[in-house]
Amino acid sequence: MSTAILTGQPVPGSSIEGDLRSLGFDVRVAADAADAERLVAEAPCDQRVALVDARFVGHVHALRLGLTDPRFSLAALPGAVTAQPDGRVALTRVLARENSAGGGTADGGAPARTKLSVGDVDSLPDRIVTALAEDGTEVYRPELGSMVAAVPADPQARNEARQAVAEVDDEAVRLKSAVKSRDGFFTTYFISPYSRYIARWCARRGLTPNQVTTASLLTALIAAACAATGTRGGFIAAGVLLIASFVLDCTDGQLARYSLQYSTLGAWLDATFDRAKEYAYYAGLALGAARGGDDVWALALGAMILQTCRHVVDFSFNEANHDATANTSPTAALSDKLDSVGWTVWVRRMIVLPIGERWAMIAVLTAVTTPRITFYVLLVGCAFAATYTTAGRVLRSLTRKARRTDRAAQALADLADNGPLASLVARATRARLGAPLLVAAAGTAVLAVSLFSGVTWAPVAGAFVYAVAAGQALYRPLKGALDWLVPPLFRAAEYGTVLVLAAKADVNGALPAAFGLVAAVAYHHYDTVYRIRGNAGAPPAWLVRAVGGHEGRTLLVTVLAALLTASQFTVALTVLAVAVALLVLVESIRFWVSAGAPAVHDEGEPA
């Protein structure tokens, strides 16, 4: 159990002790700073510890946000500071210094308070926070909005603070803050108004976000199974269940924010299950169409490739620019100006076809049309969205004067997923062939031409040129204005090669096997993205070598297509898909359930 240590003079009638117990704290009372230091030292080393001024007045949810969020080592709000086990050393050091200095003073001033301004108060937790800041230690401070968190200086200020607490319904604030601050139109207006209440219902019954995430996955898989029946009733049931899965998908994140139940396992589930659900549903639609005599596996695979490449564009652009210096442009300024006009915000969010709009469209089309029409509309919509977002980001990149950092260049190199073959070729040739993007584009162009040449071994030669280009493209840091396009270009080349060669095989099972292979490789690439987002770096080098890198897999697939018959090629694709899936899944599961995995939660652009 976490330990909360009350400091300062107790106030008759204060609810602070009960509030802390309701949040799961074992409450102790310290007579002075020396006593507080002793109680901190006595608290279990593997548990959270908090220092709270006994005069604190505020909402319970303000305390919850400031003292129980598991994502931060050190956190504070006016009159309170908390440390997780990995932040205990910093807290103990400052507390010891406070005692050795004779208790210190409040001359440094307390932090700015939310809602109320009651003057500086000599509060031990506030002095600790000030000292931590002076040491350069990062302390998280939650946004409290209209909620109150203060240490009143006198009885009059205390009464005013209590009145302010009574005027704000913190449960309503808690429900509102459970909803992602930036989301799509469909999610904001058709899902979140009631899914937040489902999240609260789950919280009150002890359900966890991971359980809701799993329920969402199972619902989507059942939807895919219904679509695979190929009947009109099955398609209608699939559409309804897909929307139900999306409601649960929104609920799990809202439950995590409502109850602050963030976890590394939950981060992994949340980061990967959305793609697993969507792509499994594509497979279900393709199976259902096949039952009706219509082969749409090429469309299903094309939709998965297009959607994955869209995401890689998003990831690469954001990684290239999130810590760039002088990161401004006229295009970004125009975008901000458009955001000030309310209706344009929603139009621009809808035309990029985020997950809410996309799943709603797929569900409706599944129920009322055919899988072929569903995929046609999906491909057209995603192609338009990809063109719109990519063009906007290219314009931003060309008009901004940003300087890329070494960290950004390394992230792009990791996203590129070069394997041992590209590295070997680069070392052997020792050539520096122009700008990375131009080299990568040239190699991809040669590969594309060879795939459609009609000559059996031409794709192999094209893949070899592509491997050389991949090695040369990463011979220098990816710091150019448009070098963030290199990873998505490689994704399109690799996935497209598998699609074209499987389609050329023209035998039953080739395209489904290709779908499985691209799904396994795409999982590896998504896993890489979320590791980088959590500042954990790329997957281990042995895994990248084991799965061959994008250029190695591309060359291998072209060689298999040239050497084997169509039926043998289908078997080879299936074996390769299973091998890649096993390798990346085992390593991914090991990493994300380990103690060192980052708690990554996607609060940015809707996927």
LINSUL-V56880 format. One record per residue. N is the residue number from 1. PHI is phi as a letter, one per 40 degrees, with the letter a starting at -180 (NA if undefined). PSI is psi in degrees with one decimal (* if undefined). Layout:
n->N phi->PHI psi->PSI
n->N phi->PHI psi->PSI
//
This chain:
n->1 phi->NA psi->139.8
n->2 phi->c psi->153.7
n->3 phi->b psi->129.5
n->4 phi->b psi->129.8
n->5 phi->b psi->115.9
n->6 phi->c psi->131.5
n->7 phi->b psi->157.8
n->8 phi->g psi->-177.2
n->9 phi->c psi->127.2
n->10 phi->c psi->151.0
n->11 phi->b psi->124.0
n->12 phi->d psi->135.7
n->13 phi->g psi->1.2
n->14 phi->c psi->143.8
n->15 phi->c psi->5.3
n->16 phi->c psi->-39.0
n->17 phi->c psi->-44.1
n->18 phi->c psi->-38.0
n->19 phi->c psi->-43.8
n->20 phi->c psi->-39.4
n->21 phi->c psi->-36.2
n->22 phi->c psi->-21.4
n->23 phi->c psi->5.7
n->24 phi->g psi->15.8
n->25 phi->c psi->142.8
n->26 phi->c psi->116.5
n->27 phi->c psi->129.3
n->28 phi->b psi->157.2
n->29 phi->b psi->129.0
n->30 phi->b psi->132.9
n->31 phi->c psi->-33.1
n->32 phi->a psi->-174.5
n->33 phi->c psi->-37.1
n->34 phi->c psi->-40.4
n->35 phi->c psi->-37.2
n->36 phi->c psi->-40.4
n->37 phi->c psi->-39.8
n->38 phi->c psi->-44.5
n->39 phi->c psi->-35.1
n->40 phi->c psi->-43.0
n->41 phi->c psi->-32.2
n->42 phi->c psi->-19.8
n->43 phi->c psi->144.2
n->44 phi->d psi->133.7
n->45 phi->c psi->-23.2
n->46 phi->c psi->13.9
n->47 phi->b psi->159.7
n->48 phi->c psi->147.4
n->49 phi->b psi->143.8
n->50 phi->b psi->143.9
n->51 phi->b psi->125.3
n->52 phi->b psi->129.7
n->53 phi->c psi->130.8
n->54 phi->c psi->-18.3
n->55 phi->c psi->2.7
n->56 phi->d psi->136.9
n->57 phi->b psi->128.2
n->58 phi->i psi->178.9
n->59 phi->c psi->148.2
n->60 phi->c psi->-37.9
n->61 phi->c psi->-28.3
n->62 phi->c psi->-43.2
n->63 phi->c psi->-40.6
n->64 phi->c psi->-46.9
n->65 phi->c psi->-39.6
n->66 phi->c psi->-26.8
n->67 phi->b psi->-9.0
n->68 phi->b psi->-1.8
n->69 phi->c psi->120.0
n->70 phi->c psi->-3.7
n->71 phi->c psi->-12.4
n->72 phi->b psi->137.1
n->73 phi->c psi->-42.2
n->74 phi->b psi->136.0
n->75 phi->a psi->157.5
n->76 phi->a psi->156.8
n->77 phi->a psi->165.7
n->78 phi->d psi->121.8
n->79 phi->g psi->7.5
n->80 phi->a psi->144.7
n->81 phi->a psi->144.8
n->82 phi->b psi->153.3
n->83 phi->b psi->133.1
n->84 phi->c psi->171.4
n->85 phi->d psi->-39.2
n->86 phi->c psi->-6.3
n->87 phi->b psi->0.5
n->88 phi->c psi->-35.9
n->89 phi->c psi->-46.1
n->90 phi->c psi->-42.8
n->91 phi->c psi->-44.8
n->92 phi->c psi->-39.4
n->93 phi->c psi->-45.5
n->94 phi->c psi->-39.0
n->95 phi->c psi->-39.8
n->96 phi->c psi->-40.0
n->97 phi->c psi->-36.9
n->98 phi->c psi->-42.2
n->99 phi->c psi->-39.0
n->100 phi->c psi->-23.1
n->101 phi->c psi->6.4
n->102 phi->g psi->25.0
n->103 phi->g psi->-17.9
n->104 phi->g psi->-177.5
n->105 phi->b psi->176.5
n->106 phi->b psi->18.9
n->107 phi->c psi->-27.8
n->108 phi->c psi->-13.0
n->109 phi->g psi->141.5
n->110 phi->c psi->161.1
n->111 phi->c psi->158.6
n->112 phi->c psi->138.0
n->113 phi->b psi->150.9
n->114 phi->c psi->135.5
n->115 phi->g psi->-47.5
n->116 phi->b psi->152.9
n->117 phi->b psi->98.5
n->118 phi->b psi->9.7
n->119 phi->g psi->165.9
n->120 phi->c psi->136.4
n->121 phi->b psi->139.0
n->122 phi->c psi->90.7
n->123 phi->b psi->124.8
n->124 phi->d psi->-48.8
n->125 phi->d psi->-38.9
n->126 phi->c psi->-37.0
n->127 phi->c psi->-37.9
n->128 phi->c psi->-43.8
n->129 phi->c psi->-42.0
n->130 phi->c psi->-42.5
n->131 phi->c psi->-38.5
n->132 phi->c psi->-42.2
n->133 phi->c psi->-39.7
n->134 phi->c psi->-28.9
n->135 phi->c psi->-6.3
n->136 phi->g psi->15.5
n->137 phi->c psi->131.3
n->138 phi->c psi->126.3
n->139 phi->b psi->122.3
n->140 phi->c psi->135.1
n->141 phi->b psi->112.1
n->142 phi->c psi->151.1
n->143 phi->c psi->119.7
n->144 phi->c psi->-15.9
n->145 phi->g psi->-124.9
n->146 phi->c psi->-3.7
n->147 phi->c psi->155.8
n->148 phi->b psi->137.5
n->149 phi->a psi->109.3
n->150 phi->a psi->159.5
n->151 phi->b psi->93.1
n->152 phi->c psi->146.5
n->153 phi->c psi->-22.8
n->154 phi->a psi->171.2
n->155 phi->d psi->-37.8
n->156 phi->c psi->-44.7
n->157 phi->c psi->-34.6
n->158 phi->c psi->-43.4
n->159 phi->c psi->-40.5
n->160 phi->c psi->-40.3
n->161 phi->c psi->-43.1
n->162 phi->c psi->-36.7
n->163 phi->c psi->-39.9
n->164 phi->c psi->-37.0
n->165 phi->c psi->-43.3
n->166 phi->c psi->-26.7
n->167 phi->c psi->-14.7
n->168 phi->b psi->125.7
n->169 phi->c psi->101.2
n->170 phi->c psi->-23.8
n->171 phi->c psi->-38.4
n->172 phi->c psi->-40.5
n->173 phi->c psi->-40.6
n->174 phi->c psi->-42.8
n->175 phi->c psi->-43.5
n->176 phi->c psi->-41.3
n->177 phi->c psi->-12.7
n->178 phi->c psi->-21.0
n->179 phi->c psi->136.0
n->180 phi->d psi->133.4
n->181 phi->c psi->-29.7
n->182 phi->b psi->113.9
n->183 phi->a psi->174.4
n->184 phi->c psi->167.6
n->185 phi->c psi->-48.7
n->186 phi->c psi->-44.9
n->187 phi->c psi->-43.4
n->188 phi->c psi->-41.9
n->189 phi->b psi->-17.5
n->190 phi->b psi->-13.6
n->191 phi->b psi->-55.1
n->192 phi->c psi->-31.6
n->193 phi->d psi->-26.7
n->194 phi->b psi->-22.6
n->195 phi->c psi->-27.8
n->196 phi->c psi->-33.9
n->197 phi->c psi->-32.1
n->198 phi->c psi->-39.6
n->199 phi->c psi->-43.4
n->200 phi->c psi->-40.8
n->201 phi->d psi->-42.7
n->202 phi->c psi->-41.6
n->203 phi->c psi->-41.7
n->204 phi->c psi->-15.5
n->205 phi->b psi->11.0
n->206 phi->g psi->13.4
n->207 phi->c psi->149.8
n->208 phi->b psi->158.0
n->209 phi->d psi->-35.7
n->210 phi->c psi->-36.6
n->211 phi->c psi->-40.1
n->212 phi->c psi->-39.5
n->213 phi->c psi->-43.2
n->214 phi->c psi->-40.0
n->215 phi->c psi->-38.2
n->216 phi->c psi->-42.7
n->217 phi->c psi->-47.5
n->218 phi->c psi->-40.0
n->219 phi->c psi->-42.7
n->220 phi->c psi->-38.7
n->221 phi->c psi->-37.2
n->222 phi->c psi->-38.8
n->223 phi->c psi->-43.4
n->224 phi->c psi->-38.7
n->225 phi->c psi->-38.5
n->226 phi->c psi->-42.2
n->227 phi->c psi->-33.7
n->228 phi->c psi->-14.0
n->229 phi->c psi->-26.3
n->230 phi->g psi->8.6
n->231 phi->b psi->158.3
n->232 phi->c psi->-41.8
n->233 phi->c psi->-39.3
n->234 phi->c psi->-39.4
n->235 phi->c psi->-40.2
n->236 phi->c psi->-45.3
n->237 phi->c psi->-37.5
n->238 phi->c psi->-43.6
n->239 phi->c psi->-43.3
n->240 phi->c psi->-44.3
n->241 phi->c psi->-31.5
n->242 phi->c psi->-40.7
n->243 phi->c psi->-40.4
n->244 phi->c psi->-40.0
n->245 phi->c psi->-38.9
n->246 phi->c psi->-37.1
n->247 phi->d psi->-45.3
n->248 phi->c psi->-33.3
n->249 phi->c psi->-38.9
n->250 phi->c psi->-37.5
n->251 phi->c psi->-38.4
n->252 phi->c psi->-42.0
n->253 phi->c psi->-38.4
n->254 phi->c psi->-35.9
n->255 phi->c psi->-40.7
n->256 phi->c psi->-42.1
n->257 phi->c psi->-36.7
n->258 phi->c psi->-44.1
n->259 phi->b psi->3.4
n->260 phi->f psi->41.3
n->261 phi->c psi->67.8
n->262 phi->c psi->141.3
n->263 phi->a psi->158.7
n->264 phi->c psi->-39.9
n->265 phi->c psi->-42.8
n->266 phi->c psi->-36.3
n->267 phi->c psi->-44.3
n->268 phi->c psi->-46.1
n->269 phi->c psi->-46.3
n->270 phi->c psi->-36.4
n->271 phi->c psi->-27.7
n->272 phi->b psi->-27.7
n->273 phi->c psi->-32.0
n->274 phi->d psi->-45.7
n->275 phi->c psi->-40.4
n->276 phi->c psi->-41.6
n->277 phi->c psi->-47.5
n->278 phi->c psi->-44.6
n->279 phi->c psi->-30.8
n->280 phi->c psi->-35.7
n->281 phi->c psi->-38.8
n->282 phi->d psi->-44.7
n->283 phi->c psi->-40.4
n->284 phi->c psi->-43.1
n->285 phi->c psi->-41.4
n->286 phi->c psi->-40.6
n->287 phi->c psi->-41.2
n->288 phi->c psi->-40.2
n->289 phi->c psi->-39.9
n->290 phi->c psi->-35.2
n->291 phi->c psi->-28.2
n->292 phi->c psi->7.9
n->293 phi->g psi->13.5
n->294 phi->b psi->119.9
n->295 phi->c psi->108.1
n->296 phi->b psi->21.4
n->297 phi->c psi->-35.1
n->298 phi->c psi->-39.0
n->299 phi->c psi->-41.4
n->300 phi->c psi->-44.9
n->301 phi->c psi->-39.8
n->302 phi->c psi->-40.2
n->303 phi->c psi->-40.7
n->304 phi->c psi->-41.7
n->305 phi->c psi->-47.3
n->306 phi->c psi->-43.2
n->307 phi->c psi->-41.6
n->308 phi->c psi->-42.6
n->309 phi->c psi->-35.8
n->310 phi->d psi->-45.5
n->311 phi->c psi->-38.7
n->312 phi->c psi->-36.7
n->313 phi->d psi->-47.0
n->314 phi->d psi->-49.9
n->315 phi->c psi->-45.9
n->316 phi->c psi->-44.6
n->317 phi->c psi->-45.4
n->318 phi->c psi->-41.3
n->319 phi->c psi->-34.9
n->320 phi->c psi->-24.2
n->321 phi->b psi->-7.5
n->322 phi->c psi->-26.2
n->323 phi->b psi->19.6
n->324 phi->c psi->147.9
n->325 phi->c psi->155.5
n->326 phi->f psi->45.0
n->327 phi->c psi->61.3
n->328 phi->b psi->158.5
n->329 phi->a psi->157.1
n->330 phi->d psi->-35.2
n->331 phi->c psi->-42.7
n->332 phi->c psi->-37.7
n->333 phi->c psi->-40.9
n->334 phi->c psi->-40.8
n->335 phi->c psi->-43.5
n->336 phi->c psi->-36.7
n->337 phi->c psi->-41.7
n->338 phi->c psi->-34.0
n->339 phi->c psi->-20.4
n->340 phi->c psi->-12.1
n->341 phi->c psi->109.8
n->342 phi->d psi->-51.6
n->343 phi->c psi->-28.3
n->344 phi->c psi->-28.9
n->345 phi->c psi->-48.2
n->346 phi->c psi->-37.9
n->347 phi->c psi->-45.5
n->348 phi->c psi->-31.8
n->349 phi->c psi->-33.0
n->350 phi->c psi->-37.6
n->351 phi->c psi->-15.3
n->352 phi->c psi->0.4
n->353 phi->f psi->62.7
n->354 phi->c psi->178.2
n->355 phi->d psi->-38.2
n->356 phi->c psi->-53.4
n->357 phi->c psi->-39.2
n->358 phi->c psi->-47.3
n->359 phi->c psi->-36.6
n->360 phi->c psi->-43.2
n->361 phi->c psi->-45.1
n->362 phi->c psi->-43.0
n->363 phi->c psi->-45.9
n->364 phi->c psi->-45.4
n->365 phi->c psi->-36.7
n->366 phi->c psi->-43.2
n->367 phi->c psi->-33.6
n->368 phi->b psi->-12.0
n->369 phi->b psi->-148.2
n->370 phi->b psi->162.1
n->371 phi->d psi->-37.5
n->372 phi->c psi->-46.5
n->373 phi->c psi->-40.0
n->374 phi->d psi->-46.6
n->375 phi->c psi->-37.5
n->376 phi->d psi->-48.8
n->377 phi->c psi->-40.7
n->378 phi->c psi->-43.7
n->379 phi->c psi->-42.2
n->380 phi->c psi->-46.1
n->381 phi->c psi->-44.9
n->382 phi->c psi->-34.7
n->383 phi->c psi->-42.8
n->384 phi->c psi->-45.3
n->385 phi->c psi->-42.4
n->386 phi->c psi->-41.1
n->387 phi->c psi->-43.9
n->388 phi->c psi->-51.2
n->389 phi->c psi->-40.7
n->390 phi->c psi->-42.0
n->391 phi->c psi->-42.9
n->392 phi->c psi->-38.7
n->393 phi->c psi->-32.4
n->394 phi->c psi->-43.8
n->395 phi->c psi->-42.8
n->396 phi->c psi->-42.9
n->397 phi->c psi->-36.7
n->398 phi->c psi->-25.6
n->399 phi->b psi->-9.0
n->400 phi->c psi->153.8
n->401 phi->b psi->37.8
n->402 phi->c psi->147.5
n->403 phi->b psi->118.9
n->404 phi->c psi->144.3
n->405 phi->c psi->165.4
n->406 phi->c psi->-36.4
n->407 phi->c psi->-42.6
n->408 phi->c psi->-42.2
n->409 phi->c psi->-40.1
n->410 phi->c psi->-38.1
n->411 phi->c psi->-42.0
n->412 phi->c psi->-39.3
n->413 phi->c psi->-40.8
n->414 phi->c psi->-40.1
n->415 phi->c psi->-29.1
n->416 phi->c psi->-32.5
n->417 phi->g psi->39.4
n->418 phi->c psi->137.7
n->419 phi->b psi->-168.7
n->420 phi->c psi->-30.8
n->421 phi->c psi->-46.6
n->422 phi->c psi->-40.9
n->423 phi->c psi->-41.3
n->424 phi->c psi->-45.0
n->425 phi->c psi->-42.0
n->426 phi->c psi->-42.1
n->427 phi->c psi->-35.7
n->428 phi->c psi->-39.9
n->429 phi->c psi->-33.9
n->430 phi->f psi->33.8
n->431 phi->b psi->151.6
n->432 phi->b psi->95.6
n->433 phi->c psi->83.0
n->434 phi->g psi->-159.9
n->435 phi->c psi->142.1
n->436 phi->d psi->-44.9
n->437 phi->c psi->-41.1
n->438 phi->c psi->-40.3
n->439 phi->c psi->-45.7
n->440 phi->c psi->-41.8
n->441 phi->c psi->-39.8
n->442 phi->c psi->-44.8
n->443 phi->c psi->-39.5
n->444 phi->c psi->-39.0
n->445 phi->c psi->-43.6
n->446 phi->c psi->-42.9
n->447 phi->c psi->-45.3
n->448 phi->c psi->-44.1
n->449 phi->c psi->-42.6
n->450 phi->c psi->-32.7
n->451 phi->c psi->-31.0
n->452 phi->b psi->14.9
n->453 phi->c psi->-25.2
n->454 phi->g psi->-6.4
n->455 phi->c psi->131.4
n->456 phi->d psi->-47.2
n->457 phi->c psi->-0.2
n->458 phi->c psi->-41.7
n->459 phi->c psi->-32.2
n->460 phi->c psi->-44.7
n->461 phi->c psi->-41.7
n->462 phi->c psi->-39.2
n->463 phi->c psi->-34.2
n->464 phi->c psi->-44.1
n->465 phi->c psi->-40.4
n->466 phi->c psi->-41.8
n->467 phi->c psi->-40.7
n->468 phi->c psi->-44.8
n->469 phi->c psi->-38.3
n->470 phi->c psi->-41.7
n->471 phi->c psi->-41.5
n->472 phi->c psi->-32.7
n->473 phi->c psi->-32.8
n->474 phi->b psi->16.4
n->475 phi->c psi->-26.6
n->476 phi->b psi->159.8
n->477 phi->c psi->143.2
n->478 phi->c psi->76.8
n->479 phi->b psi->6.4
n->480 phi->c psi->164.0
n->481 phi->d psi->-35.7
n->482 phi->b psi->14.9
n->483 phi->c psi->-15.2
n->484 phi->c psi->-13.0
n->485 phi->c psi->-11.3
n->486 phi->c psi->-51.4
n->487 phi->d psi->-48.2
n->488 phi->c psi->-30.5
n->489 phi->c psi->-42.1
n->490 phi->c psi->-38.7
n->491 phi->c psi->-46.9
n->492 phi->c psi->-38.5
n->493 phi->c psi->-48.7
n->494 phi->c psi->-52.0
n->495 phi->c psi->-40.6
n->496 phi->c psi->-36.8
n->497 phi->c psi->-45.8
n->498 phi->c psi->-43.4
n->499 phi->c psi->-49.3
n->500 phi->c psi->-46.5
n->501 phi->c psi->-35.0
n->502 phi->c psi->-39.8
n->503 phi->c psi->-38.1
n->504 phi->c psi->-29.4
n->505 phi->c psi->-36.0
n->506 phi->f psi->43.5
n->507 phi->b psi->153.9
n->508 phi->d psi->132.5
n->509 phi->g psi->-17.5
n->510 phi->c psi->-48.1
n->511 phi->c psi->-41.0
n->512 phi->d psi->-38.9
n->513 phi->c psi->-40.2
n->514 phi->c psi->-38.4
n->515 phi->d psi->-44.7
n->516 phi->c psi->-40.3
n->517 phi->c psi->-46.8
n->518 phi->c psi->-37.6
n->519 phi->c psi->-42.4
n->520 phi->c psi->-44.2
n->521 phi->c psi->-40.1
n->522 phi->c psi->-38.6
n->523 phi->d psi->-43.8
n->524 phi->d psi->-40.8
n->525 phi->c psi->-38.3
n->526 phi->c psi->-39.3
n->527 phi->c psi->-40.1
n->528 phi->c psi->-43.1
n->529 phi->d psi->-49.5
n->530 phi->c psi->-25.3
n->531 phi->c psi->-44.0
n->532 phi->c psi->-41.5
n->533 phi->c psi->-30.3
n->534 phi->c psi->12.4
n->535 phi->f psi->30.4
n->536 phi->b psi->0.3
n->537 phi->g psi->-178.8
n->538 phi->c psi->167.3
n->539 phi->d psi->159.6
n->540 phi->d psi->149.4
n->541 phi->d psi->-34.0
n->542 phi->c psi->-33.7
n->543 phi->c psi->-42.9
n->544 phi->c psi->-41.1
n->545 phi->c psi->-41.3
n->546 phi->c psi->-37.8
n->547 phi->c psi->1.9
n->548 phi->g psi->-11.1
n->549 phi->g psi->162.8
n->550 phi->c psi->-38.1
n->551 phi->c psi->-35.1
n->552 phi->c psi->-44.1
n->553 phi->c psi->-39.7
n->554 phi->c psi->-46.1
n->555 phi->c psi->-41.1
n->556 phi->c psi->-44.1
n->557 phi->c psi->-39.7
n->558 phi->c psi->-38.0
n->559 phi->c psi->-43.9
n->560 phi->c psi->-41.5
n->561 phi->c psi->-33.8
n->562 phi->c psi->-34.5
n->563 phi->c psi->-33.1
n->564 phi->b psi->159.4
n->565 phi->c psi->169.0
n->566 phi->d psi->-43.0
n->567 phi->c psi->-42.0
n->568 phi->c psi->-36.9
n->569 phi->c psi->-38.4
n->570 phi->c psi->-44.2
n->571 phi->c psi->-41.8
n->572 phi->c psi->-41.7
n->573 phi->c psi->-40.0
n->574 phi->c psi->-45.9
n->575 phi->c psi->-43.4
n->576 phi->c psi->-41.1
n->577 phi->c psi->-44.7
n->578 phi->c psi->-42.6
n->579 phi->c psi->-46.8
n->580 phi->c psi->-44.2
n->581 phi->c psi->-44.5
n->582 phi->c psi->-45.3
n->583 phi->c psi->-50.8
n->584 phi->c psi->-34.9
n->585 phi->c psi->-44.2
n->586 phi->c psi->-47.2
n->587 phi->c psi->-38.5
n->588 phi->c psi->-45.3
n->589 phi->c psi->-43.5
n->590 phi->d psi->-44.3
n->591 phi->c psi->-48.7
n->592 phi->c psi->-19.6
n->593 phi->c psi->0.2
n->594 phi->c psi->161.5
n->595 phi->c psi->-23.8
n->596 phi->c psi->2.8
n->597 phi->c psi->143.8
n->598 phi->c psi->148.3
n->599 phi->c psi->85.5
n->600 phi->c psi->125.6
n->601 phi->b psi->125.4
n->602 phi->c psi->102.4
n->603 phi->b psi->10.8
n->604 phi->c psi->-130.3
n->605 phi->c psi->140.7
n->606 phi->c psi->137.1
n->607 phi->c psi->*
//
